[in-house]
Amino acid sequence: MDKQNLPFHKLIHNFLCCGLLGWCLEIIFTGLNALRRRNLKLTGTTSLWMFPIYGCASFMAPLFRLMEKRPLLLRGCTYMSLIFSAEFLSGRFLQKRKLCPWDYSRSRYHIGRVIRLDYAPYWFAAGLLFERLLCRTQLRDETPRISSRPVRHH
């Protein structure tokens, strides 16, 4: 692969990985929430709009590398704050177009119907999961590959 295309390829890869991880987390979260309502079908739901929203976590990769030596509490709180900001901005954007797939108005902890402050622990954990995903991907990409082919000396 052309080295000039590598950063773009990596960004696309990370975007897809974050989008898929977010979708999976949301389906699991909403499926387990069904259990709380005694719905044993455990149907999890999401929206196609959520894929690019979760995919945007890939843009936090430089921050993850910058914060890797910082305490867990600081990292988690930073990521949680950024996720809340992204959720608020994307939610407002979609609300204005009557496309927002979530509405938190029933929660007393909502802000603008698009974020729930009681979800802070979930976003704390999600941020650390995205960090782990992207840092592991970076580590794998930077690990020297050992070829099984013998080296020919001239």
Residue pairs with C-beta under 8 A, 6 or more apart in sequence:
1 9
10 137
10 141
11 58
13 137
14 58
14 61
14 134
14 137
15 55
15 56
15 58
16 55
17 58
17 133
17 134
17 137
18 54
18 55
18 56
18 57
18 58
18 130
18 133
18 134
19 51
19 52
19 54
19 55
20 51
21 54
21 57
21 129
21 130
21 133
22 50
22 51
22 53
22 54
22 55
22 57
22 126
23 46
23 50
23 51
23 54
25 126
25 129
26 44
26 45
26 46
26 50
26 54
27 44
27 45
27 46
28 44
29 44
29 122
30 43
30 44
30 45
30 46
31 42
31 43
31 44
32 42
32 44
34 41
34 42
34 43
34 44
35 42
46 101
47 101
49 94
49 99
49 100
49 101
50 101
53 86
53 87
53 90
56 86
56 90
57 83
57 127
57 130
57 134
58 134
60 79
60 82
60 127
60 130
60 131
60 134
61 134
61 138
63 78
63 82
64 130
64 131
64 134
64 135
65 135
65 138
67 74
67 75
67 78
67 131
68 131
68 135
72 128
75 127
75 128
75 131
76 124
76 125
76 127
76 128
77 124
78 127
79 123
79 124
79 126
79 127
79 128
79 130
79 131
80 120
80 123
80 124
80 127
82 127
83 123
83 126
83 127
84 115
84 120
84 123
87 114
87 115
87 123
88 111
88 112
88 114
88 115
91 100
91 102
91 112
91 113
91 114
91 115
92 112
92 114
94 100
94 101
95 112
95 113
95 114
100 114
102 114
103 113
103 114
104 110
104 113
104 114
104 115
104 116
105 113
107 116
107 118
109 116
109 117
109 118
110 116
110 117
111 117
